[in-house]
């Protein structure tokens, strides 16, 4: 096997670990009599876990380009789609917990939630973006959309911001965790801004001197 | 296939015992009939009263489905039932009298009640943080101060303070503002007995409850997570209400640290955050105290904080709740957490939308 294939398999396996850990807790809860394996509030626990891993994978995906630029290791791009699809995988689980555990398929409650509660509204916006990006992540869409593909996929920046705002707005008092993700996302987006503006900034330097 | 059918079929496949609300139970041989009864299709002739679905339940198909789902997802729950009685191995409280004010609902598991807590002095957010971070907490020595507008103020050692009072077991529903609930067998002293003994003066209109401020005992008090110390308050008539309790134990034993050792407030018709924990001071005052969560977010948490399904929290509905360990909302939240008959007269003529 080519080293890249091996690396891809390893990354894939690593990205499955959070889901596997959750599945294992489920198993312990249902079949091993460990009735605290998912805490006393399993619905909230699973929602929190899948939400956290969504933001994590969006953030990891946003690391690919800066990594390439800073190290010159262009192969990194080969992992981007997989990482992005894992973000979509976790956000789908996260959304499912809301559909099943929070509202139990009650469409009326769900619509009310999206309309009335800003943190749900931005969360849903983030999900819809990741959904569109996931279904256009194949070669066919890439070819079909041409130059528009890249503009479309820049929406992942908006999705990342939606995720952080969603998290920030839902906590009661302790903003430690949402703040950490906000800093990470701000740095990664800031890097892109700096990279884009860099030629102009560098060109202006002699004037300033 | 509609959702109800899906749930029913899945349940049949798994052979799960479903319990809806308080009493209805589906036993394997009678599943079909019982299901029909729940769904109000036809009444079976021989129903024991314990099997009759409360009217309030069968009229709400939506909640029935949710409750079924709870049982469905928590398929293993049957095997957990025997753990409900498991205790924490802490000191047993002697001479505890049962109270007619207790609910007959089955108490939640000790393990859940003592590992899923909101106690910001130990850790932020609901979960096992307070349990894990309070392993070295020592509830003795402990002083409690009674002061303000009372004729008999005093500084007491906690055991001296408790001694004159009779301990009662009160099994109460606890409804958290985060839309989950437990049923907890508290052991404590009726607040009314304490009030009688300390004799508030005519000017006293409110009671302020303050958690101990001691960064050595409560690590999070070193941060600015909340404004310390934690303060809660009640109107004097609320404090005097027979349901209001100063709890010193749960499940017949002394309180574990994470539940508010050595003494805490319990007001079962209000959201859980009104129940200030680890009390160091009870002060009688003439002005409405500014409670901590109101200070933190005035638009989300008020002074009264009565359980009210009609007034939503800005970020979630209060109309339903998860009776833990259910995965889903399996109960419609009741006005005043089901204690309306006893307490609604306290709020006659008040706009509870404004006074949330």
HADDOCK unambig.tbl for C-alpha pairs under 7 A between the chains (distance, minus, plus):
assign (segid A and resid 30 and name CA) (segid B and resid 75 and name CA) 6.73 0.50 0.50
assign (segid A and resid 30 and name CA) (segid B and resid 76 and name CA) 4.87 0.50 0.50
assign (segid A and resid 31 and name CA) (segid B and resid 76 and name CA) 6.86 0.50 0.50
assign (segid A and resid 35 and name CA) (segid B and resid 80 and name CA) 6.72 0.50 0.50
assign (segid A and resid 40 and name CA) (segid B and resid 112 and name CA) 5.18 0.50 0.50
assign (segid A and resid 40 and name CA) (segid B and resid 116 and name CA) 6.08 0.50 0.50
assign (segid A and resid 40 and name CA) (segid B and resid 324 and name CA) 6.05 0.50 0.50
assign (segid A and resid 40 and name CA) (segid B and resid 325 and name CA) 4.93 0.50 0.50
assign (segid A and resid 41 and name CA) (segid B and resid 324 and name CA) 5.95 0.50 0.50
assign (segid A and resid 41 and name CA) (segid B and resid 325 and name CA) 5.46 0.50 0.50
assign (segid A and resid 41 and name CA) (segid B and resid 327 and name CA) 6.77 0.50 0.50
assign (segid A and resid 42 and name CA) (segid B and resid 325 and name CA) 6.82 0.50 0.50
assign (segid A and resid 42 and name CA) (segid B and resid 327 and name CA) 5.55 0.50 0.50
assign (segid A and resid 43 and name CA) (segid B and resid 327 and name CA) 4.59 0.50 0.50
assign (segid A and resid 43 and name CA) (segid B and resid 328 and name CA) 6.55 0.50 0.50
assign (segid A and resid 101 and name CA) (segid B and resid 327 and name CA) 5.75 0.50 0.50
assign (segid A and resid 101 and name CA) (segid B and resid 328 and name CA) 4.51 0.50 0.50
assign (segid A and resid 102 and name CA) (segid B and resid 328 and name CA) 5.95 0.50 0.50
assign (segid A and resid 102 and name CA) (segid B and resid 329 and name CA) 6.72 0.50 0.50
assign (segid A and resid 104 and name CA) (segid B and resid 66 and name CA) 6.40 0.50 0.50
assign (segid A and resid 117 and name CA) (segid B and resid 314 and name CA) 7.00 0.50 0.50
assign (segid A and resid 117 and name CA) (segid B and resid 315 and name CA) 5.75 0.50 0.50
assign (segid A and resid 173 and name CA) (segid B and resid 225 and name CA) 6.69 0.50 0.50
assign (segid A and resid 174 and name CA) (segid B and resid 124 and name CA) 6.22 0.50 0.50
assign (segid A and resid 174 and name CA) (segid B and resid 225 and name CA) 6.28 0.50 0.50
